[in-house]
Protein backbone atom coordinates (compact mmCIF):
# COMPACT_ATOMS: atom_id res chain seq x y z
CA UNK A 1 0.00 0.00 0.00
CA UNK A 2 1.52 3.28 -1.08
CA UNK A 3 1.63 6.28 1.22
CA UNK A 4 -0.25 9.40 0.21
CA UNK A 5 2.04 12.13 -1.08
CA UNK A 6 1.60 15.36 0.84
CA UNK A 7 0.54 18.23 -1.39
CA UNK A 8 2.97 21.11 -1.76
CA UNK A 9 2.53 24.66 -3.02
CA UNK A 10 5.06 27.42 -3.55
CA UNK A 11 5.46 30.31 -1.12
CA UNK A 12 4.55 33.57 -2.91
CA UNK A 13 7.21 35.44 -0.90
CA UNK A 14 10.38 33.34 -1.10
CA UNK A 15 9.36 30.70 -3.65
CA UNK A 16 10.11 27.82 -1.31
CA UNK A 17 7.94 24.69 -1.16
CA UNK A 18 5.19 24.78 1.47
CA UNK A 19 3.71 21.58 2.84
CA UNK A 20 -0.07 21.82 2.89
CA UNK A 21 -0.97 20.58 6.36
CA UNK A 22 -4.34 22.33 6.35
CA UNK A 23 -6.47 22.58 3.24
CA UNK A 24 -8.88 25.16 4.66
CA UNK A 25 -6.50 27.18 6.85
CA UNK A 26 -3.30 29.16 6.56
CA UNK A 27 -0.06 27.18 6.27
CA UNK A 28 3.35 28.58 7.20
CA UNK A 29 6.37 28.59 4.92
CA UNK A 30 9.17 26.80 6.77
CA UNK A 31 11.78 29.02 5.09
CA UNK A 32 10.46 32.56 5.62
CA UNK A 33 7.45 31.91 7.94
CA UNK A 34 5.12 33.73 5.56
CA UNK A 35 1.43 32.75 5.78
CA UNK A 36 0.25 30.79 2.73
CA UNK A 37 -3.45 30.20 2.15
CA UNK A 38 -4.74 26.66 1.96
CA UNK A 39 -6.04 25.52 -1.46
CA UNK A 40 -9.65 25.24 -0.28
CA UNK A 41 -9.57 28.08 2.25
CA UNK A 42 -12.21 30.78 2.04
CA UNK A 43 -10.82 34.13 0.93
CA UNK A 44 -13.34 36.08 3.00
CA UNK A 45 -12.91 37.64 6.44
CA UNK A 46 -13.47 35.25 9.35
CA UNK A 47 -15.59 37.86 11.12
CA UNK A 48 -17.45 39.09 8.02
CA UNK A 49 -18.07 36.13 5.67
CA UNK A 50 -19.48 38.37 2.94
CA UNK A 51 -16.41 40.66 2.78
CA UNK A 52 -13.21 39.77 0.96
CA UNK A 53 -10.24 39.60 3.32
CA UNK A 54 -7.35 42.04 2.89
CA UNK A 55 -4.71 40.65 5.22
CA UNK A 56 -3.65 37.56 7.16
CA UNK A 57 -3.17 37.81 10.91
CA UNK A 58 0.52 37.17 11.53
CA UNK A 59 -0.26 35.48 14.84
CA UNK A 60 -3.18 33.10 14.30
CA UNK A 61 -3.34 33.08 10.50
CA UNK A 62 -7.00 34.11 10.20
CA UNK A 63 -8.05 36.19 7.21
CA UNK A 64 -9.34 39.63 8.14
CA UNK A 65 -10.85 42.60 6.34
CA UNK A 66 -9.99 46.27 6.72
CA UNK A 67 -12.34 46.69 9.69
CA UNK A 68 -10.69 43.85 11.64
CA UNK A 69 -7.06 44.71 10.94
CA UNK A 70 -4.69 46.13 13.48
CA UNK A 71 -1.35 47.18 12.03
CA UNK A 72 1.82 47.73 14.01
CA UNK A 73 5.39 48.47 13.06
CA UNK A 74 8.51 47.01 14.65
CA UNK A 75 12.23 47.00 14.00
CA UNK A 76 14.03 43.78 13.13
CA UNK A 77 17.55 43.53 11.77
CA UNK A 78 17.74 47.27 11.19
CA UNK A 79 14.64 47.30 8.99
CA UNK A 80 11.05 48.20 9.77
CA UNK A 81 8.46 45.43 9.56
CA UNK A 82 4.71 45.91 9.43
CA UNK A 83 2.91 43.51 11.76
CA UNK A 84 -0.72 42.61 11.05
CA UNK A 85 -2.96 41.07 13.68
CA UNK A 86 -6.68 40.52 14.10
CA UNK A 87 -8.68 41.92 17.00
CA UNK A 88 -8.55 38.79 19.18
CA UNK A 89 -7.05 39.54 22.59
CA UNK A 90 -4.45 36.80 22.30
CA UNK A 91 -3.24 38.09 18.93
CA UNK A 92 -3.14 41.69 20.15
CA UNK A 93 -1.10 40.61 23.17
CA UNK A 94 1.39 38.73 20.95
CA UNK A 95 1.93 41.87 18.85
CA UNK A 96 2.41 44.34 21.69
CA UNK A 97 6.20 44.39 21.16
CA UNK A 98 5.53 46.47 18.03
CA UNK A 99 4.02 49.95 18.14
CA UNK A 100 0.73 51.03 16.55
CA UNK A 101 1.26 52.16 12.99
CA UNK A 102 0.79 55.76 11.97
CA UNK A 103 -0.09 54.90 8.38
CA UNK A 104 0.16 58.45 7.05
CA UNK A 105 3.61 58.91 8.53
CA UNK A 106 4.60 55.43 7.38
CA UNK A 107 3.72 56.31 3.79
CA UNK A 108 5.70 59.54 3.90
CA UNK A 109 8.66 57.86 5.60
CA UNK A 110 8.62 54.71 3.48
CA UNK A 111 12.18 53.85 2.43
CA UNK A 112 11.62 50.84 0.23
CA UNK A 113 13.15 52.87 -2.60
CA UNK A 114 16.52 52.50 -0.84
CA UNK A 115 16.52 48.73 -0.29
CA UNK A 116 18.41 47.96 -3.49
CA UNK A 117 21.03 50.68 -3.10
CA UNK A 118 21.44 49.75 0.58
CA UNK A 119 22.36 46.22 -0.47
CA UNK A 120 24.89 47.59 -2.94
CA UNK A 121 26.43 49.86 -0.31
CA UNK A 122 26.62 47.00 2.19
CA UNK A 123 28.39 44.76 -0.31
CA UNK A 124 30.87 47.43 -1.38
CA UNK A 125 31.83 48.58 2.11
CA UNK A 126 31.75 45.05 3.51
CA UNK A 127 34.05 43.70 0.81
CA UNK A 128 36.43 46.62 1.24
CA UNK A 129 36.52 46.20 5.02
CA UNK A 130 37.16 42.44 4.72
CA UNK A 131 40.03 43.11 2.31
CA UNK A 132 41.49 45.56 4.84
CA UNK A 133 41.27 42.98 7.63
CA UNK A 134 42.97 40.33 5.48
CA UNK A 135 45.63 42.89 4.56
CA UNK A 136 46.37 43.61 8.22
CA UNK A 137 46.69 39.92 9.03
CA UNK A 138 49.02 39.21 6.10
CA UNK A 139 51.03 42.34 6.86
CA UNK A 140 51.62 41.17 10.42
CA UNK A 141 52.61 37.64 9.37
CA UNK A 142 55.00 38.86 6.68
CA UNK A 143 56.70 41.37 8.96
CA UNK A 144 57.21 38.64 11.57
CA UNK A 145 58.55 36.34 8.84
CA UNK A 146 61.06 38.92 7.61
CA UNK A 147 62.08 39.87 11.12
CA UNK A 148 62.90 36.39 12.36
CA UNK A 149 63.44 34.17 9.31
CA UNK A 150 65.42 36.40 6.97
CA UNK A 151 68.57 38.52 7.28
CA UNK A 152 66.41 41.63 7.08
CA UNK A 153 65.43 43.09 10.43
CA UNK A 154 64.55 46.35 12.06
CA UNK A 155 67.14 47.79 14.45
CA UNK A 156 66.23 48.46 18.04
CA UNK A 157 64.88 51.93 18.70
CA UNK A 158 65.39 53.91 21.86
CA UNK A 159 62.73 56.38 22.90
CA UNK A 160 64.17 58.53 25.67
CA UNK A 161 60.85 59.66 27.07
CA UNK A 162 59.86 56.02 27.62
CA UNK A 163 63.08 55.18 29.42
CA UNK A 164 64.27 51.69 28.43
CA UNK A 165 64.92 50.48 24.91
CA UNK A 166 61.82 49.23 23.10
CA UNK A 167 62.35 45.85 21.50
CA UNK A 168 61.22 45.77 17.89
CA UNK A 169 59.06 42.61 18.13
CA UNK A 170 56.92 44.37 20.73
CA UNK A 171 56.78 47.46 18.52
CA UNK A 172 55.68 45.35 15.55
CA UNK A 173 53.06 43.67 17.70
CA UNK A 174 51.64 46.95 18.99
CA UNK A 175 51.48 48.57 15.56
CA UNK A 176 49.86 45.51 14.01
CA UNK A 177 47.33 45.23 16.83
CA UNK A 178 46.40 48.86 16.23
CA UNK A 179 46.05 48.19 12.50
CA UNK A 180 43.82 45.17 13.11
CA UNK A 181 41.75 47.15 15.60
CA UNK A 182 41.16 49.89 13.03
CA UNK A 183 40.18 47.33 10.39
CA UNK A 184 37.78 45.66 12.85
CA UNK A 185 36.11 49.00 13.58
CA UNK A 186 35.98 49.57 9.84
CA UNK A 187 34.15 46.28 9.30
CA UNK A 188 31.74 46.94 12.16
CA UNK A 189 30.93 50.37 10.74
CA UNK A 190 30.49 48.86 7.27
CA UNK A 191 27.78 46.55 8.64
CA UNK A 192 25.87 49.56 10.00
CA UNK A 193 25.31 51.15 6.58
CA UNK A 194 22.33 48.81 6.07
CA UNK A 195 20.45 50.29 9.04
CA UNK A 196 18.35 53.30 8.01
CA UNK A 197 18.86 55.48 11.07
CA UNK A 198 22.58 54.66 11.36
CA UNK A 199 23.56 54.90 7.73
CA UNK A 200 24.63 58.54 7.71
CA UNK A 201 26.68 58.20 10.89
CA UNK A 202 28.20 54.94 9.66
CA UNK A 203 29.28 56.60 6.42
CA UNK A 204 31.01 59.44 8.28
CA UNK A 205 32.63 56.95 10.67
CA UNK A 206 33.93 54.92 7.74
CA UNK A 207 35.60 57.99 6.26
CA UNK A 208 37.26 58.91 9.55
CA UNK A 209 38.50 55.36 10.23
CA UNK A 210 39.69 55.07 6.63
CA UNK A 211 41.80 58.22 6.99
CA UNK A 212 43.29 56.87 10.23
CA UNK A 213 44.00 53.52 8.57
CA UNK A 214 45.81 55.15 5.65
CA UNK A 215 47.82 57.39 7.98
CA UNK A 216 48.71 54.38 10.13
CA UNK A 217 49.93 52.43 7.11
CA UNK A 218 52.11 55.32 5.92
CA UNK A 219 53.58 55.70 9.39
CA UNK A 220 54.38 51.98 9.58
CA UNK A 221 55.98 52.10 6.15
CA UNK A 222 58.30 54.89 7.22
CA UNK A 223 58.87 53.52 10.71
CA UNK A 224 59.78 50.01 9.53
CA UNK A 225 61.54 51.33 6.40
CA UNK A 226 59.63 48.83 4.27
CA UNK A 227 61.39 49.98 1.10
CA UNK A 228 64.39 47.94 2.24
CA UNK A 229 62.47 44.64 2.25
CA UNK A 230 64.38 41.96 0.31
CA UNK A 231 61.32 40.79 -1.65
CA UNK A 232 60.57 43.40 -4.34
CA UNK A 233 57.05 42.04 -4.93
CA UNK A 234 55.79 42.14 -1.36
CA UNK A 235 55.34 45.89 -1.07
CA UNK A 236 53.63 46.48 -4.47
CA UNK A 237 51.22 43.57 -3.93
CA UNK A 238 50.31 44.71 -0.43
CA UNK A 239 49.89 48.33 -1.48
CA UNK A 240 47.72 47.23 -4.41
CA UNK A 241 45.45 45.20 -2.12
CA UNK A 242 45.29 48.04 0.38
CA UNK A 243 44.39 50.57 -2.32
CA UNK A 244 41.67 48.30 -3.69
CA UNK A 245 40.08 47.92 -0.26
CA UNK A 246 40.48 51.63 0.42
CA UNK A 247 38.75 52.60 -2.82
CA UNK A 248 35.83 50.26 -2.08
CA UNK A 249 35.35 51.60 1.44
CA UNK A 250 35.74 55.19 0.25
CA UNK A 251 33.12 54.81 -2.48
CA UNK A 252 30.78 52.93 -0.14
CA UNK A 253 31.13 55.54 2.60
CA UNK A 254 30.31 58.38 0.19
CA UNK A 255 27.25 56.47 -1.03
CA UNK A 256 26.18 55.82 2.57
CA UNK A 257 26.52 59.51 3.44
CA UNK A 258 24.53 60.56 0.38
CA UNK A 259 21.71 58.03 0.84
CA UNK A 260 21.70 58.43 4.63
CA UNK A 261 21.33 62.19 4.32
CA UNK A 262 18.56 61.72 1.76
CA UNK A 263 16.69 59.53 4.24
CA UNK A 264 17.23 62.09 7.00
CA UNK A 265 15.72 64.81 4.82
CA UNK A 266 12.78 62.52 3.96
CA UNK A 267 12.01 61.91 7.64
CA UNK A 268 12.37 65.59 8.45
CA UNK A 269 9.92 66.57 5.71
CA UNK A 270 7.47 63.87 6.85
CA UNK A 271 7.53 65.19 10.42
CA UNK A 272 7.10 68.76 9.27
CA UNK A 273 4.17 67.85 7.04
CA UNK A 274 2.36 66.09 9.89
CA UNK A 275 3.49 68.63 12.53
CA UNK A 276 5.29 65.96 14.52
CA UNK A 277 8.24 66.56 16.80
CA UNK A 278 11.42 64.57 16.30
CA UNK A 279 10.56 62.28 19.22
CA UNK A 280 7.00 61.74 18.01
CA UNK A 281 8.20 60.95 14.52
CA UNK A 282 10.66 58.35 15.73
CA UNK A 283 8.09 56.75 18.04
CA UNK A 284 5.54 56.57 15.24
CA UNK A 285 8.02 55.02 12.85
CA UNK A 286 9.91 52.56 15.03
C-alpha positions in Angstrom: 0.0 0.0 0.0 1.5 3.3 -1.1 1.6 6.3 1.2 -0.2 9.4 0.2 2.0 12.1 -1.1 1.6 15.4 0.8 0.5 18.2 -1.4 3.0 21.1 -1.8 2.5 24.7 -3.0 5.1 27.4 -3.5 5.5 30.3 -1.1 4.5 33.6 -2.9 7.2 35.4 -0.9 10.4 33.3 -1.1 9.4 30.7 -3.7 10.1 27.8 -1.3 7.9 24.7 -1.2 5.2 24.8 1.5 3.7 21.6 2.8 -0.1 21.8 2.9 -1.0 20.6 6.4 -4.3 22.3 6.4 -6.5 22.6 3.2 -8.9 25.2 4.7 -6.5 27.2 6.9 -3.3 29.2 6.6 -0.1 27.2 6.3 3.3 28.6 7.2 6.4 28.6 4.9 9.2 26.8 6.8 11.8 29.0 5.1 10.5 32.6 5.6 7.5 31.9 7.9 5.1 33.7 5.6 1.4 32.7 5.8 0.3 30.8 2.7 -3.5 30.2 2.1 -4.7 26.7 2.0 -6.0 25.5 -1.5 -9.7 25.2 -0.3 -9.6 28.1 2.2 -12.2 30.8 2.0 -10.8 34.1 0.9 -13.3 36.1 3.0 -12.9 37.6 6.4 -13.5 35.2 9.3 -15.6 37.9 11.1 -17.5 39.1 8.0 -18.1 36.1 5.7 -19.5 38.4 2.9 -16.4 40.7 2.8 -13.2 39.8 1.0 -10.2 39.6 3.3 -7.4 42.0 2.9 -4.7 40.6 5.2 -3.7 37.6 7.2 -3.2 37.8 10.9 0.5 37.2 11.5 -0.3 35.5 14.8 -3.2 33.1 14.3 -3.3 33.1 10.5 -7.0 34.1 10.2 -8.0 36.2 7.2 -9.3 39.6 8.1 -10.9 42.6 6.3 -10.0 46.3 6.7 -12.3 46.7 9.7 -10.7 43.9 11.6 -7.1 44.7 10.9 -4.7 46.1 13.5 -1.4 47.2 12.0 1.8 47.7 14.0 5.4 48.5 13.1 8.5 47.0 14.6 12.2 47.0 14.0 14.0 43.8 13.1 17.6 43.5 11.8 17.7 47.3 11.2 14.6 47.3 9.0 11.0 48.2 9.8 8.5 45.4 9.6 4.7 45.9 9.4 2.9 43.5 11.8 -0.7 42.6 11.0 -3.0 41.1 13.7 -6.7 40.5 14.1 -8.7 41.9 17.0 -8.6 38.8 19.2 -7.0 39.5 22.6 -4.4 36.8 22.3 -3.2 38.1 18.9 -3.1 41.7 20.2 -1.1 40.6 23.2 1.4 38.7 21.0 1.9 41.9 18.8 2.4 44.3 21.7 6.2 44.4 21.2 5.5 46.5 18.0 4.0 50.0 18.1 0.7 51.0 16.5 1.3 52.2 13.0 0.8 55.8 12.0 -0.1 54.9 8.4 0.2 58.4 7.1 3.6 58.9 8.5 4.6 55.4 7.4 3.7 56.3 3.8 5.7 59.5 3.9 8.7 57.9 5.6 8.6 54.7 3.5 12.2 53.9 2.4 11.6 50.8 0.2 13.2 52.9 -2.6 16.5 52.5 -0.8 16.5 48.7 -0.3 18.4 48.0 -3.5 21.0 50.7 -3.1 21.4 49.8 0.6 22.4 46.2 -0.5 24.9 47.6 -2.9 26.4 49.9 -0.3 26.6 47.0 2.2 28.4 44.8 -0.3 30.9 47.4 -1.4 31.8 48.6 2.1 31.7 45.0 3.5 34.1 43.7 0.8 36.4 46.6 1.2 36.5 46.2 5.0 37.2 42.4 4.7 40.0 43.1 2.3 41.5 45.6 4.8 41.3 43.0 7.6 43.0 40.3 5.5 45.6 42.9 4.6 46.4 43.6 8.2 46.7 39.9 9.0 49.0 39.2 6.1 51.0 42.3 6.9 51.6 41.2 10.4 52.6 37.6 9.4 55.0 38.9 6.7 56.7 41.4 9.0 57.2 38.6 11.6 58.5 36.3 8.8 61.1 38.9 7.6 62.1 39.9 11.1 62.9 36.4 12.4 63.4 34.2 9.3 65.4 36.4 7.0 68.6 38.5 7.3 66.4 41.6 7.1 65.4 43.1 10.4 64.6 46.4 12.1 67.1 47.8 14.5 66.2 48.5 18.0 64.9 51.9 18.7 65.4 53.9 21.9 62.7 56.4 22.9 64.2 58.5 25.7 60.8 59.7 27.1 59.9 56.0 27.6 63.1 55.2 29.4 64.3 51.7 28.4 64.9 50.5 24.9 61.8 49.2 23.1 62.4 45.9 21.5 61.2 45.8 17.9 59.1 42.6 18.1 56.9 44.4 20.7 56.8 47.5 18.5 55.7 45.3 15.6 53.1 43.7 17.7 51.6 46.9 19.0 51.5 48.6 15.6 49.9 45.5 14.0 47.3 45.2 16.8 46.4 48.9 16.2 46.1 48.2 12.5 43.8 45.2 13.1 41.7 47.2 15.6 41.2 49.9 13.0 40.2 47.3 10.4 37.8 45.7 12.9 36.1 49.0 13.6 36.0 49.6 9.8 34.2 46.3 9.3 31.7 46.9 12.2 30.9 50.4 10.7 30.5 48.9 7.3 27.8 46.6 8.6 25.9 49.6 10.0 25.3 51.1 6.6 22.3 48.8 6.1 20.5 50.3 9.0 18.4 53.3 8.0 18.9 55.5 11.1 22.6 54.7 11.4 23.6 54.9 7.7 24.6 58.5 7.7 26.7 58.2 10.9 28.2 54.9 9.7 29.3 56.6 6.4 31.0 59.4 8.3 32.6 57.0 10.7 33.9 54.9 7.7 35.6 58.0 6.3 37.3 58.9 9.6 38.5 55.4 10.2 39.7 55.1 6.6 41.8 58.2 7.0 43.3 56.9 10.2 44.0 53.5 8.6 45.8 55.2 5.6 47.8 57.4 8.0 48.7 54.4 10.1 49.9 52.4 7.1 52.1 55.3 5.9 53.6 55.7 9.4 54.4 52.0 9.6 56.0 52.1 6.2 58.3 54.9 7.2 58.9 53.5 10.7 59.8 50.0 9.5 61.5 51.3 6.4 59.6 48.8 4.3 61.4 50.0 1.1 64.4 47.9 2.2 62.5 44.6 2.3 64.4 42.0 0.3 61.3 40.8 -1.6 60.6 43.4 -4.3 57.1 42.0 -4.9 55.8 42.1 -1.4 55.3 45.9 -1.1 53.6 46.5 -4.5 51.2 43.6 -3.9 50.3 44.7 -0.4 49.9 48.3 -1.5 47.7 47.2 -4.4 45.5 45.2 -2.1 45.3 48.0 0.4 44.4 50.6 -2.3 41.7 48.3 -3.7 40.1 47.9 -0.3 40.5 51.6 0.4 38.7 52.6 -2.8 35.8 50.3 -2.1 35.4 51.6 1.4 35.7 55.2 0.3 33.1 54.8 -2.5 30.8 52.9 -0.1 31.1 55.5 2.6 30.3 58.4 0.2 27.2 56.5 -1.0 26.2 55.8 2.6 26.5 59.5 3.4 24.5 60.6 0.4 21.7 58.0 0.8 21.7 58.4 4.6 21.3 62.2 4.3 18.6 61.7 1.8 16.7 59.5 4.2 17.2 62.1 7.0 15.7 64.8 4.8 12.8 62.5 4.0 12.0 61.9 7.6 12.4 65.6 8.5 9.9 66.6 5.7 7.5 63.9 6.8 7.5 65.2 10.4 7.1 68.8 9.3 4.2 67.8 7.0 2.4 66.1 9.9 3.5 68.6 12.5 5.3 66.0 14.5 8.2 66.6 16.8 11.4 64.6 16.3 10.6 62.3 19.2 7.0 61.7 18.0 8.2 61.0 14.5 10.7 58.3 15.7 8.1 56.8 18.0 5.5 56.6 15.2 8.0 55.0 12.8 9.9 52.6 15.0 
